[in-house]
Structures are given as structure tokens and as C-alpha cells.
Amino acid sequence: MANPRIRKIADRIQVTVAEMLERRIKDPRLGFVTVTDVRVTGDTQQATVFYTVLGEETDLASTAAALESAKGLLRSEVAKQLGMRHAPSLTFVHDALPESARHLDEVLARAKAQDEETAARRGTSYAGDADPYKKPRELDEDEADEADEADEAL
């Protein structure tokens, strides 16, 4: 969606649908809905509205039915707000992004716990020397005496 006009239309549809769900749609099946994104086709004939629902699986099913029954009212309000000759048809799709993010967080937490467990079993030993930095070479007594004699000769 590179066209800025299309993006602006999608943003206005998102705001309009969210306000309508909050203020005017009084369906008891409608749960706590958040409109997460709207994508509009290039010819502005179809708009896909992504939403999430707070609650259980039954809340999701009842909210999907409520959105489907309110689709005509929402579309007419979108047409009125946009002032376009042809209002885009609305399709509601449950957004799976929060569940995917939650699953990914669980997988990362499990991997971190396994890494910590493996590190605890292995112990703390270094792969190389304990102190990997180079230091000046220490001279033993014979080499120190020779170095002193060389310094005196200069």
C-alpha cells in the first residue's frame, strides 16, 4: 500500500469503525473489540478490517457474528464519513498477531530456561585461559641479570 491516498482512506476507515463499535453498535454479542488494522485494495473497492477480542473463544465467535450483522450499518457510516461515491465493502478478519506474539514469547522463555539449565549443569569453566589478555613477559633471574648488564653497557 504505497499510495498515500489509500493509506489515508484506510486510517479513516479504522477510526470510523472503531468509533461506531464503541458508540453506536449496541449488540450484546459484541465483546471488547479493538480494531488493529485496515487494509484497502488499490481500487478502494474492498477493505479488510483486522480486529482482536479480549476474552475466550466463545467471545470471539459471538463478536464475529455481531460484526457480520452490523456490516451494513458500518459500511454506510464509512461511506458518509469518507464522502466517496462508492464505499468499500468491509470484511472482518480476526487478527492472529497477539496470539502469535504470545506464542513466540513462550518459546523464547522456554529457550532461555533451557539455556540457563544447560549452563548450570555444565559449570563455569572458561574455554580458553581465565585471563585472555596479553601481558608483558616476566623475566626470570638469569634473564633479568643479563638485561641489567645490557642496560649498563649502553
Secondary structure, 3 states (H helix, E strand, C coil): CCCHHHHHHHHHHHHHHHHHHHHCCCCCCCCEEEEEEEEECCCCCEEEEEEEEECCHHHHHHHHHHHHHCHHHHHHHHHHHHCCCCCCEEEEEECCHHHHHHHHHHHHHHHHHHHHHHHHHHCCCCCCCCCCCCCCCCCCHHHHHHHHHHHHHC
